[in-house]
Amino acid sequence: MLADWARQPLADTTRVLVTSSRHSVYSGMVPGWLAGIYDRKQLLIDLAPLAERAGAELVIAEVTGVDPVRQSLQLSTGVEMGFDLLSLAIGGEIESVCFSSLGKDVLPIRPMDEFIHRWQELRQSGLRLHVGGIGGGAAGVELILGVDAALRTAGRRGKVALIAPADGFLAGHATKVRNLALAELARREIEVHFASAEATGDALVLSNGEHLSFDVVIVATGSRAPGWIKASGLACSDDGFVSVGAEMRSVSHPAIFAAGDIIERVDRKLARSGVHAVKAGPVLAANLRAVVCGGKLRQYQPSGRTLYLLATGDRRAILSWGGFATVGRLAWWLKDQIDRRFVRRYS
């Protein structure tokens, strides 16, 4: 939205960006940062100058509620903010309650800026680290490979393991991608446990009966929608995600649009991935403009094939396009170019 407004301001409107932090972390480069390939500053997009170019007021606060009937937002600062048109792209939350008995040893990947801060603290300690990763999605696989690379470089590698249900390991990706990822994990001597897990005391108890202990447990399970969304009265799926059509518009309240990890499409099944969140962005921006200025709404319909690039933490990547998949340095070069260009575009 900000980039769209910066290119072509929306006349006779007041535009406001509400965000929990001035700097947005680009998650696609976090595994490379873990591995020591990127500096922390390279991951960050400063929203203040971008908002200024877009003619938008920047408000630093958490959204704690929305009233779709009165058309107002409740913020963590206690402020209630009215709106005529709203776009929700707040990102999901990580479910980590079942690991709460591990206390400070649990490290959810969201909020991302908090994850980065806590990992920096761990990296600065002199301890040899045993690290477990929970979650077999693309983020979980990339992060555990990045952690492994970081610990090897620092000479601090202990036991490193990935824990995920067999049907949740890179679900939605081609069989060849899963096989390449498993081969990469095996080559790096990263244990893989196909099971679900919960914490009991200071240990992880797996559904296959195993008990595992780690210094740090990184939780990268799938996103859940914040509870206030379902409580708002917006039409939602059973698990609380905003129900939207192909135009990314709420099916119950037309003044509200939504995108990213907090939506459920009513017209088709769509995986909650960063690829779709990024590609849906221009459609969302165009539709907000169409509502304000008058015009036809666009639909976001992903192509039959999607390019996926999974970093392996050693300047290599797994590339897939439809049924084709390969791994190597050329795939990493392509991913690196795409990621750097994305950050430059909004910086």
Backbone torsions as a table, in degrees:
resi	resn	phi	psi	omega
1	MET	NA	-48.0	-176.9
2	LEU	-60.3	-43.4	180.0
3	ALA	-63.1	-39.4	178.9
4	ASP	-64.5	-44.5	179.7
5	TRP	-67.0	-34.9	179.2
6	ALA	-66.5	-38.0	179.6
7	ARG	-70.8	-38.9	-175.7
8	GLN	-147.4	93.5	-176.8
9	PRO	-57.0	145.7	175.8
10	LEU	-87.4	109.2	-177.0
11	ALA	-66.5	148.3	173.8
12	ASP	59.2	35.5	176.4
13	THR	-133.3	154.3	169.9
14	THR	-107.8	122.3	-174.7
15	ARG	-112.3	135.1	-177.0
16	VAL	-133.6	132.4	172.6
17	LEU	-107.4	118.6	175.5
18	VAL	-104.0	121.9	-177.8
19	THR	-145.7	150.5	-177.2
20	SER	-76.5	-15.6	-178.3
21	SER	-149.5	147.5	178.1
22	ARG	-65.5	-31.8	-177.7
23	HIS	-106.0	130.4	176.5
24	SER	-98.3	129.3	179.0
25	VAL	-86.4	127.0	176.4
26	TYR	-84.1	105.8	-170.8
27	SER	-64.7	-25.6	-178.2
28	GLY	-62.1	-21.6	-178.5
29	MET	-103.3	-0.9	-178.1
30	VAL	-64.3	-43.2	176.6
31	PRO	-58.2	-37.9	176.7
32	GLY	-67.6	-35.1	175.2
33	TRP	-64.9	-43.5	177.5
34	LEU	-56.4	-41.1	-177.2
35	ALA	-77.9	-3.0	178.5
36	GLY	87.6	10.4	-177.9
37	ILE	-81.0	-36.2	-178.9
38	TYR	-114.4	150.4	168.9
39	ASP	-81.5	152.2	-177.9
40	ARG	-56.1	-38.6	-178.2
41	LYS	-62.1	-26.8	-179.0
42	GLN	-71.9	-15.4	-179.0
43	LEU	-87.0	-15.4	-166.7
44	LEU	-98.6	138.8	172.2
45	ILE	-112.2	118.0	180.0
46	ASP	-79.3	114.1	-174.8
47	LEU	-79.6	-18.8	-176.1
48	ALA	-63.6	-54.3	178.9
49	PRO	-65.7	-30.7	178.3
50	LEU	-66.8	-42.4	177.4
51	ALA	-64.5	-38.4	179.5
52	GLU	-63.6	-43.9	178.7
53	ARG	-63.8	-30.8	-179.2
54	ALA	-84.6	-3.8	-178.5
55	GLY	69.6	31.3	-177.1
56	ALA	-111.2	143.4	173.1
57	GLU	-77.0	134.7	180.0
58	LEU	-100.2	120.7	179.1
59	VAL	-117.3	118.4	179.8
60	ILE	-91.8	105.5	-179.0
61	ALA	-168.8	158.7	171.7
62	GLU	-87.9	143.6	170.4
63	VAL	-84.5	126.6	-178.2
64	THR	-112.0	-7.9	179.2
65	GLY	-177.4	160.2	176.1
66	VAL	-140.2	138.5	174.5
67	ASP	-111.7	100.9	-174.8
68	PRO	-71.0	-19.8	179.4
69	VAL	-80.7	-50.1	177.7
70	ARG	-78.9	-8.8	-178.7
71	GLN	54.3	65.6	178.8
72	SER	-144.7	151.3	175.3
73	LEU	-108.3	142.5	170.8
74	GLN	-103.9	130.2	-177.1
75	LEU	-110.4	158.6	-179.5
76	SER	-64.5	-18.2	178.5
77	THR	-79.3	-5.9	-176.4
78	GLY	93.0	-5.4	-179.2
79	VAL	-79.4	140.8	170.4
80	GLU	-107.2	124.3	-173.5
81	MET	-116.5	122.0	178.5
82	GLY	-81.1	158.9	177.9
83	PHE	-150.4	152.8	169.6
84	ASP	-97.6	-28.7	-178.7
85	LEU	-145.2	133.1	-174.3
86	LEU	-131.1	136.9	171.8
87	SER	-118.7	120.3	179.3
88	LEU	-102.0	118.8	175.9
89	ALA	-144.4	57.3	-170.0
90	ILE	-88.7	-11.2	-177.2
91	GLY	81.6	157.0	-179.2
92	GLY	-88.7	-179.2	178.0
93	GLU	-114.4	157.4	176.7
94	ILE	-95.4	130.3	178.0
95	GLU	-82.3	107.4	-177.6
96	SER	-127.2	11.9	-177.6
97	VAL	-60.4	-37.6	-177.0
98	CYS	-71.5	-3.5	176.2
99	PHE	-112.3	11.6	-172.2
100	SER	-64.0	-25.9	-179.3
101	SER	-67.1	-15.8	177.3
102	LEU	-77.9	-10.6	176.2
103	GLY	61.9	-130.0	-175.1
104	LYS	-71.4	-7.5	178.9
105	ASP	-78.9	-9.7	178.2
106	VAL	-87.3	132.9	-178.4
107	LEU	-131.3	88.9	176.6
108	PRO	-67.8	150.1	-178.6
109	ILE	-79.8	-9.9	174.9
110	ARG	-128.0	142.9	-1.0
111	PRO	-63.8	140.1	-172.6
112	MET	-64.4	-37.7	-179.7
113	ASP	-66.6	-33.8	176.9
114	GLU	-70.5	-38.7	175.7
115	PHE	-58.1	-46.1	-179.4
116	ILE	-62.8	-44.5	-179.1
117	HIS	-61.3	-45.6	-177.3
118	ARG	-70.2	-35.3	178.2
119	TRP	-67.0	-37.4	176.2
120	GLN	-59.6	-41.8	178.4
121	GLU	-63.3	-42.9	179.1
122	LEU	-64.4	-39.7	-178.0
123	ARG	-65.5	-31.1	-178.6
124	GLN	-79.9	-16.0	176.7
125	SER	-73.9	158.2	-175.6
126	GLY	-91.9	13.0	-172.9
127	LEU	-84.3	149.4	169.2
128	ARG	-79.3	128.8	-169.4
129	LEU	-105.7	132.9	168.2
130	HIS	-103.2	120.8	-171.9
131	VAL	-123.9	130.4	173.1
132	GLY	-113.3	140.8	176.8
133	GLY	-114.1	129.7	178.5
134	ILE	-106.5	119.5	177.8
135	GLY	125.4	126.0	-176.4
136	GLY	-106.4	16.6	174.3
137	GLY	-74.3	-179.6	-179.3
138	ALA	-57.8	-41.3	-179.4
139	ALA	-63.3	-44.4	-179.2
140	GLY	-62.6	-42.3	-179.7
141	VAL	-67.1	-47.3	-179.4
142	GLU	-61.7	-42.8	-176.7
143	LEU	-66.7	-42.1	-178.8
144	ILE	-68.8	-32.4	174.6
145	LEU	-68.4	-38.9	176.5
146	GLY	-65.5	-41.3	177.0
147	VAL	-61.8	-44.9	179.1
148	ASP	-58.4	-43.9	179.2
149	ALA	-63.3	-40.5	-180.0
150	ALA	-63.6	-45.0	-178.0
151	LEU	-68.8	-37.9	177.3
152	ARG	-63.5	-44.5	-179.5
153	THR	-61.5	-38.9	-178.5
154	ALA	-83.3	-4.7	-178.1
155	GLY	68.8	29.9	-174.4
156	ARG	-123.0	18.2	-173.9
157	ARG	-74.6	125.6	169.4
158	GLY	-106.5	-141.0	176.2
159	LYS	-74.7	132.4	176.6
160	VAL	-125.8	129.0	-175.4
161	ALA	-142.6	152.2	174.5
162	LEU	-118.9	132.4	-178.0
163	ILE	-123.0	124.0	-179.0
164	ALA	-161.6	146.3	172.9
165	PRO	-60.6	146.5	-177.3
166	ALA	-57.5	-39.4	-178.6
167	ASP	-79.2	-4.7	178.5
168	GLY	-104.5	1.3	-179.0
169	PHE	-81.1	109.1	-178.1
170	LEU	47.2	44.4	178.0
171	ALA	-59.6	137.9	-179.2
172	GLY	91.3	-13.5	176.7
173	HIS	-92.2	159.6	-179.8
174	ALA	-64.8	153.9	179.7
175	THR	-56.7	-38.3	-178.7
176	LYS	-65.4	-35.1	177.4
177	VAL	-63.9	-45.6	178.8
178	ARG	-61.4	-41.1	179.8
179	ASN	-66.0	-40.3	177.7
180	LEU	-64.4	-40.2	179.3
181	ALA	-66.1	-42.5	177.9
182	LEU	-63.0	-39.6	177.9
183	ALA	-64.5	-37.8	178.8
184	GLU	-66.5	-43.6	178.3
185	LEU	-62.4	-41.0	179.1
186	ALA	-66.7	-41.9	179.5
187	ARG	-59.9	-34.4	-178.7
188	ARG	-89.8	3.5	178.7
189	GLU	59.8	38.0	173.8
190	ILE	-92.9	120.9	-179.7
191	GLU	-65.6	140.8	175.8
192	VAL	-122.2	123.9	179.0
193	HIS	-116.2	112.0	178.6
194	PHE	-84.8	90.9	-176.4
195	ALA	-166.4	163.6	168.7
196	SER	-91.5	163.6	-174.3
197	ALA	-142.7	150.8	168.9
198	GLU	-146.1	160.6	-176.7
199	ALA	-95.8	137.4	171.2
200	THR	-130.5	113.2	-173.7
201	GLY	65.1	-128.5	-178.5
202	ASP	-104.1	21.2	-179.3
203	ALA	-129.6	158.3	172.4
204	LEU	-93.2	131.8	176.4
205	VAL	-108.7	120.0	-177.3
206	LEU	-92.4	157.9	-178.5
207	SER	-67.4	-15.4	176.8
208	ASN	-91.7	5.9	176.4
209	GLY	97.1	-10.1	-179.7
210	GLU	-71.6	150.0	173.1
211	HIS	-118.6	126.0	-177.5
212	LEU	-127.2	143.9	177.3
213	SER	-122.9	138.7	179.7
214	PHE	-137.8	158.7	172.4
215	ASP	-75.7	-34.6	-178.7
216	VAL	-138.7	135.6	174.5
217	VAL	-119.2	111.2	179.2
218	ILE	-88.1	121.2	-177.1
219	VAL	-100.8	113.4	-179.8
220	ALA	-127.7	43.6	177.6
221	THR	-75.4	173.2	-177.6
222	GLY	-62.8	159.1	-177.3
223	SER	-75.9	149.8	167.6
224	ARG	-119.9	153.8	178.5
225	ALA	-79.6	143.5	175.0
226	PRO	-55.4	141.4	-175.2
227	GLY	-60.6	-27.8	-176.9
228	TRP	-68.2	-18.6	179.7
229	ILE	-66.5	-50.8	-179.9
230	LYS	-66.4	-34.3	-179.9
231	ALA	-70.0	-13.8	-174.4
232	SER	-74.6	-23.2	-174.3
233	GLY	99.7	-3.9	172.6
234	LEU	-64.3	147.2	173.4
235	ALA	-63.2	127.0	-175.6
236	CYS	-136.0	161.5	169.9
237	SER	-71.6	172.6	-178.8
238	ASP	-59.3	-31.1	-179.1
239	ASP	-96.6	15.4	167.1
240	GLY	91.9	13.5	177.8
241	PHE	-90.1	144.3	-177.4
242	VAL	-64.1	126.0	178.9
243	SER	-81.0	119.3	-179.9
244	VAL	-131.2	158.8	173.5
245	GLY	-93.7	-168.2	-177.6
246	ALA	-65.9	-20.4	177.9
247	GLU	-83.7	2.7	-178.8
248	MET	66.0	28.3	-177.4
249	ARG	-109.4	138.8	176.7
250	SER	-54.8	134.6	-179.4
251	VAL	-76.6	-11.6	-178.7
252	SER	-110.0	-26.4	-175.4
253	HIS	-136.3	97.6	-171.8
254	PRO	-64.6	-12.5	177.2
255	ALA	-80.9	-2.2	-175.5
256	ILE	-120.8	127.8	172.9
257	PHE	-112.8	158.8	179.9
258	ALA	-153.7	154.0	-179.2
259	ALA	-154.2	168.6	175.5
260	GLY	86.0	-147.6	-171.9
261	ASP	-74.5	-5.2	-174.7
262	ILE	-103.0	9.9	-176.1
263	ILE	-112.9	159.6	170.2
264	GLU	-133.3	118.4	178.8
265	ARG	-72.8	135.4	179.4
266	VAL	-88.7	-15.4	-175.6
267	ASP	-97.0	-15.9	-178.2
268	ARG	-165.7	161.5	175.1
269	LYS	-84.7	127.3	-178.9
270	LEU	-134.5	123.8	-179.4
271	ALA	-63.9	144.4	176.6
272	ARG	-85.2	92.0	-179.1
273	SER	-132.0	156.2	178.5
274	GLY	-61.2	-30.0	179.9
275	VAL	-60.4	-48.6	-178.9
276	HIS	-69.6	-35.9	179.2
277	ALA	-61.3	-42.9	-179.4
278	VAL	-68.8	-45.4	-176.3
279	LYS	-70.3	-27.2	178.7
280	ALA	-77.5	-16.9	-176.9
281	GLY	-55.1	-52.1	179.8
282	PRO	-61.7	-33.5	177.5
283	VAL	-66.2	-44.0	178.8
284	LEU	-61.5	-45.3	179.6
285	ALA	-62.1	-42.6	-179.8
286	ALA	-64.4	-36.0	-178.1
287	ASN	-74.1	-35.4	174.3
288	LEU	-62.0	-42.3	178.4
289	ARG	-64.6	-40.0	-179.1
290	ALA	-63.9	-37.9	178.7
291	VAL	-66.2	-41.3	-177.7
292	VAL	-71.5	-45.1	-171.1
293	CYS	-97.7	-11.5	-175.2
294	GLY	89.3	129.6	-178.7
295	GLY	156.9	174.5	-177.1
296	LYS	-85.1	136.5	178.1
297	LEU	-75.4	142.5	176.1
298	ARG	-91.9	160.8	176.4
299	GLN	-115.1	143.4	172.8
300	TYR	-97.7	109.4	176.7
301	GLN	-125.2	106.6	-177.8
302	PRO	-62.3	150.9	178.5
303	SER	-69.8	164.8	-178.3
304	GLY	-62.7	-29.5	179.0
305	ARG	-119.2	141.2	178.9
306	THR	-126.7	135.8	176.6
307	LEU	-80.0	123.1	174.9
308	TYR	-118.1	140.0	178.6
309	LEU	-133.6	114.5	-179.0
310	LEU	-108.5	117.7	-179.2
311	ALA	-71.3	140.9	178.6
312	THR	-104.7	1.6	174.2
313	GLY	86.4	-0.6	-177.4
314	ASP	-132.0	37.4	-178.1
315	ARG	59.9	34.7	170.8
316	ARG	-132.2	165.5	179.0
317	ALA	-153.8	157.6	173.9
318	ILE	-98.2	121.0	-180.0
319	LEU	-106.6	135.8	174.1
320	SER	-137.9	144.4	178.0
321	TRP	-145.4	103.4	-173.6
322	GLY	62.7	-126.0	-179.8
323	GLY	-86.1	-6.6	-178.7
324	PHE	-87.2	139.1	177.4
325	ALA	-151.0	143.6	177.6
326	THR	-153.2	166.8	179.1
327	VAL	-135.4	142.2	177.7
328	GLY	162.9	-175.6	-177.1
329	ARG	-74.2	-29.9	178.2
330	LEU	-65.1	-39.1	177.0
331	ALA	-64.1	-38.4	176.7
332	TRP	-65.0	-42.6	179.5
333	TRP	-57.1	-43.8	-179.9
334	LEU	-64.2	-45.3	179.1
335	LYS	-61.5	-44.2	-179.8
336	ASP	-60.0	-42.9	179.4
337	GLN	-64.6	-44.0	-179.9
338	ILE	-63.2	-45.4	-177.5
339	ASP	-65.7	-45.5	179.9
340	ARG	-63.6	-39.6	179.5
341	ARG	-64.9	-37.5	179.4
342	PHE	-62.4	-46.7	-179.2
343	VAL	-66.5	-42.6	178.8
344	ARG	-59.9	-38.6	-176.5
345	ARG	-59.6	-36.5	-176.3
346	TYR	-103.9	7.6	177.7
347	SER	-105.0	NA	NA
